[in-house]
Amino acid sequence: MTTKASTTKKRSRAKSTATKEVNGKKSPVLQIQNLPLGKIKTDPEQPRKTFKKDALQQLSESIEEHGVLQPITVRQLNGHYVIVMGERRYRASKLVGKKTIPCIVRTYENNDVLEVQIIENLQRQDLEPTEEAEAIAYLSEKYAPTEIAKRLGRTDNFIRQRLKLAGLIEGFKHFVRNGEMTISLGVGVALFAPEEQQMMLETMGKDFNAHQINRMIKDQTYDLEKASFDVTDKKLVPKAGSCVECPFNAANQGNLFGEGKMVCTKSACFETKKNKIVLELD
């Protein structure tokens, strides 16, 4: 005789061991489970830190009317579930008082989680630019810019500019985040070393002034095509090397001053090379 309890047990076992054939091999089927929101936690290491209130409100209204159409992805950790992908859906569900949310539970190595989260966020269009830059900088520790561009469906130039934006000091990142500073101007400032950026920030004062920043960039950059020394000479100042290959040459950071335009953003180095030539001529 088959009891209700034994039938439930069999169904439960079948659910946990369901497999499908993939290329001649059996793989576990990813099953959707409705989990209590109270058992789910956000990941403090999640690269996305800002969530636009208007967009979240719109999503919550959609969820209230239609439900969560795409399950979130979670992993088990210390007796609860941690969100890997889908924090916006989780937050929006809480806003409208949902008790459960559809989830796919997956197993990840700790190092894999952050990479999965970063790529998932970067493939969306609404990620805040400085968070996007920091996420791409994280990926650049493992992948070349061209590989990152392929993975995300972006241009090499876009990736290089975001990598440069990641070099902004926090004071300027704040202005990018609140919309006062354009991304292109942020990239222009990020061409300078952190200590030079700090000087620019202190010179500008408390209130953001794009005109003043543009003027400081112009005053502290040098057209290498008009330099009085050979920009290809690696031995002029051995520690600095050739200007052509230098990371402070704007031409190596994207077309910020025009296609292939060589502009030096390290004034101290430029002055050292210029003075070295003067001394040699004397």
N, C-alpha and C positions, 0 to 999 in steps of 0.2 A: 504494500500500500504506500502510495506517495503522498506525503503530507505537504501542507502549504509551506512549512518551514524548509523542508528539503528541496522543494521546487525553487524557493527564493535563493537558497544556498547555491544551487546549480547555476541559476541565472547570474548570480554575483560572480561565480567562478568563471563562467563563460565570458563575462564582460571583461574581466581582468586579463584573460589569456587570449582574447581575440587577435587573430593575425590575418595578414593578407600576403599574397604572393607578389614579390617585386623582383624582377630579373631572376626568377628561379629560386629566390630565397624568401623565407618567411620573415616578415617584419611585423612588430606590434602595431595595431591600428590605434591612432590617437582618438580617444573617446572624450566626448564632451560631458562634463559633470556640472550640475548646478550646486555651487558651494556657497555657504553662508558668508555674507560680507564681513561678518564679525571675526571670521577665521583667516581673513586675508589681510596682509600688510603690504604697504608700499616699500620699495627698495630705496634706502637712503643714498645708495650709490648711483641711482638712476641719473643719466646725464641731463635729462630734461628737468629743469628746476622751475620754470615759469609756465603757468597755464592761464591763457587769456580768459577772463571772466565771461565775456560775451559769447565766445565760442563754446565754453563749457556749459553755459546756460542753454544755448541752442541744442547742444547734444543731449542735455538732460531732458529737454522737452520732447525730442525725438524718441528717446528711450522710454519716456512715460507713455507715449502713444503707441510705439511699435515694439518696444522691448530692445534688448541688446542683440543686434543682428549678427555680430561677429564676436565669438568668445574671446576672452582674454587668455593669455598664457601665464601660468604660474609654475613655481617649483616648491617642493616641500622642504621646509627648513625648521628644525627644532620644534616640531609639533604644530606648526602653522604653515600657511602658504604665503609666498612672497611673489609679488608681481614681476614678471619678466617683460611682458608686452601688454599694453592696454590700460595704463593708469588713468588716462582721460575717461575711458568708459567706466572704470571703477568709481572715479570721483563723481561723474555725472549720475551714476546709479544711486550713490549715497545721497545726492542732492534731492532726488525725487522719492527717497524713502524705500528703495528696493531692499529686500531682505537677502536675496540670493543673486548670483550672477553666473552665467555659463562660462566654464573654464576648461582649458586643456592643461592637464598636469604633465609637465615634462621634466626630465632629469638633465642637469647641466653640470659641467665642471665649473668651479668658481670663476676661472679666467675667461670662460666662454660667455658667461652671462652678460658682462659689460659690453663685450664686442657685439653680441646679438642686439642688445638694447640700443647701442650707438647706431648700428646700421639701420635698424628699424626706424629710429627717430630721424636719421638723416635722409631717409627715403621719402619722408613727408615734407611738405612745403612750408609748414608754419612754425618751424623751430626757430627760436630767437637766435640772431646771427652770432653773438659771442659764445653761446652754448654750442652752436653748430661748429664754430671755429675750434673750440676746446675739444669737441668730440673728434673732429678730423685730426687734430694734433695727437690725440691718443692713438688713433689708427696708424698715424705716420711712424709710430715707434715699431710697428710690425710690417707695414706695407709702404711701398714707394708711392709717391703722388699719382703716378699714372695708373697703378693698380687700384688705388682708392677711387679715382675718377671712373674707372670701368665698373667697379662694384656699385657705385652710386648713380651711374648714368649722368655724370657731370663732366665738364671740360677740365683739362689739366690746369688751365689758367684759373678757373674757379677754385679748384682745390688749393693751388699755390697761394692765392689771395686770402683764402680762409686760414691757411696755415700762418700767414703773416699776421692776420688779424688776431690770432691767438696770442701773439707777442705783445699786445697792448697791455699797459699797466692797468690795474683795477680802476684807477681814477677816470681814465678815458673809456674803459669798458662800460662804466656807469652811464656815460653820455650816449653811447651807442644803444644801450638797453632801453633808455627812456625816450629814444627817438630824436634827441637833440643833435646828435652827430651822425652823419651819413657813413655808410660802410666804406665807401671809397676814401673819405677823409680819414677814417679810422685806420685803414690800411696804409695811408700815407704817413700817419704818425707812427705806426708800428714799424716802419722802416728804420726808425731811430733806436739806438740802444736804450734800455730801461732808464738809465740815469739821465739821458738827454730828454726822454719823454717826461720824466719827473720835473725837470727844469722848465719845460714848456708848460706843464700843468700849473706849476707855481707862478710862472710869469703871467699866465692867463687870469689867474684868480678864481674866485668861487663860481662865477657865472660863465657858462659856455659861450664862446665867441668864435664862430667859424672863420670869420674874416681874419681875426688875429692869428688863429692857428695856421691858416693858409699862408699868411705873411711870414710866420716863423719857419714854416717848411721851406718856403722859397729862400729865406735868408740863410738857412742852414744846409742847403743842398748845393752841389757843384756840378756843372755840366762837364763830364769827363772828356767829351769830345773837344773841349777848349782848354784842357789841362796843359800846363807848361812842362809837364813831364810825360814820359812814355808809360801809358796806363797798362801796357802788357809786360813791363819790366818786373820780374819777380824778385830781383836782387836789390832794387832801389831801397826798399825797407823790407828785409827778408821776413821779419815777423808778420808783416801785413800781406806780403805776396802780391800777385797781380790784381789790378783793379777789375780786370775782365771776369775773373772767377770769384770775386769777393761777394759775400752775402749782403753787404751793404751797398752794392751796386743795384739800383732799382730795376735794371734790365733783367736781373736774375730773380725778380720777385713778381713777374707779370708786367703787363704794359701800363704801368701807372703814370708814366710821363710821356706816353706815346710808344708806338711799335719799336721795340729794340732800343729805346732811348737810354743811354748810359748816364746815370745820375748818381753821384756819391752822396750818401746820407750820413757819413761818419766824418764830421768836420775836422776832428783832431788828427785823424789819419791823413786826410787830404792836405792839411797845413804842414804836417811833418814831411810829406813827400815833396811838396812845393818848396819848402825851406831847404831840404836836402839838395835839390837841384841848384838853388841859388848859391849855396855854399860850395858846391862842386865847380860852379862857373867862376866863383871868386878865386 
